[in-house]
Amino acid sequence: MRSPHIALAVVTAASVAVSGATNPQTASAPKPDTKAAGFARPAPDNTTLTAVEGIKVGHFTLSERPTGCTVVLTKDNTTGSVDVRGGAPGTRETDLLNPVNDVQIVNAIVLAGGSAYGLDAASGVVRWLDERHIGYPVGAAGVVPIVPSAILIDLWFGGDPKVRPGPDCGYRAADAASESPVQEGNVGAGAGATVGKSAGRGSGSGGPMKAGIGSAAIKLPSGLVVAAVVAVNAVGDIIDPATGQVVAGVRGPDGKLADARRLLREGGSREGRAGENTTIGVVATNARLTKVQAQKMAQMAQDGFARAISPIHTPADGDTVFSLSTGTWDGQVNYGQVGALAAEAMADAIVRAATQATSSHGLPAARDLGSVPSRIKP
């Protein structure tokens, strides 16, 4: 068995022992583990996804390659939806999140590396939740955990492609989840993430750069919070929307940033192969949204992708944004405003995914090239 690295402090939660009745028609459904289902108030200085009350985040990183997964746990009755844009998505349970379908709640979201193999990580989260009796209630039969998932492909990066997230990875990430500020950089689903592949990886270019996990939150005086977490593994470059500066991306033969936008206009760029890329993320708010409104939030959050990644939503990307509404804020909701803030938070999180990453397996990060915007602290 591999010896993995856990990126966040483990929060253990004892399973509740339940004596099952012999007659399933008359048996009482077991109660959720109150410790696992409990959510503390976020710290005032938290500026990541867990600034939204009712959200926990945990990473699990396999250091051997590296790769990993990131799990977002939600409080009871959290509404969820999704928007999928890229041409090569890898997802699980996204049809369920369509507003025309019946189930309204989400218990967890899983972001993982490892390509389609990484979808197995969600099974571990389902098991973790099931052991604690957290999920969609189905009467005497208990619960069914609702755990949508999306993956990115990082198999070519860092070593043996057979090292990839599985159920144990998802289980351990769920067990590590907490309300602490989200750890960013080369962890979880972002451990093997790279950007800047529009010129290929051959000898004619300086190659891509390292990216990872980023997270950001926007808090209004009214108490409304909108936040994002994202694993950035894009074909394109990372652009600071505030200045238009390239933060990380394709490099020329001299190893310096080449700017994918310029290469595209000069006819010198190429599209990554389908499935080699993908940016996947989650936006969340403490506002109370319907499932239809949550889907609009996810759609608008994709604008954050377009502001901070160029090119984006290509046939080679599987770009996916999940949305969550915990409903812990009782203020008046303008869901158009929530969606607009989600786009802003997502753009900020994407830039942070590049600036918080560190060099790995021969690929430099933004801090190595001196391209971290001055407004952002590494």
C-alpha angles and dihedrals in degrees: 000000000000120000102232130195116237110214098199133040110274115249106201122204122190116231117242113242111228127191107218120220117236093233110063091196092062100031118118117237111250118251122247120259100264094209094052092043094048122100124197123215112269118254113259092240095051109119099173135083091286089065082085107087111238097037131107126180130199133177131203118192128194102210096192095082097354119251136119149149140266122214127201113198120198136203121251116289095019111160118224142185140160146218121207118194113155124092097238109044126168111198146151129209094000093130088061089060093060107113091232089066124086110239110084103181137076125202099188144350122217125204114187146171123220099081115248089343088066092065085078088072089075090062089062091052090049088053092048091051094043091054088056094043093242117145148072107331116243100176121247090357089069121227140327112215113228106218117164116188144188131193140204126206117245099148094122094054127093107351140305110034089206088072101091139138118278138169093293090056091053093046093052093046090053090048089052095050118122143154091256118120109284114262110237136201128037097009140106115344089358097056093100098026120131136175139201103057099142091107095046128240098273130117091269092074137044089242134232130309137236121265131162143162122347132178137185139171136202117206123192125204088246090066095255112141126191120179144166143205122193142178107214117207099146134162087223139065125271111245127194102231091205094064109007088242118151106240099180136349146093115008130208125232088275090060093246126123110279100189113237091219091062093044090052093054090047093050093243100116128093131200119248117246114269112273096016093104141024139153115224128183151151130233119196139182137188089222119105109249134173118236090257091052091046090055091052088051090055091047093051091046088063086071086069088060090053093049096050105031128056121218101018139167091032125160086258095056128078095200112182133173123192120198130208133190115193096180094216092133116074098198125120110282125226098181093191088060090047090053092048091051089048089059090050093048092047092051090050091048092051092054089048090052088062098040097046094049121098130211116279137178094354097315119115125221130219092268089058092055094043092240099126107123112248091238091064124074113217 
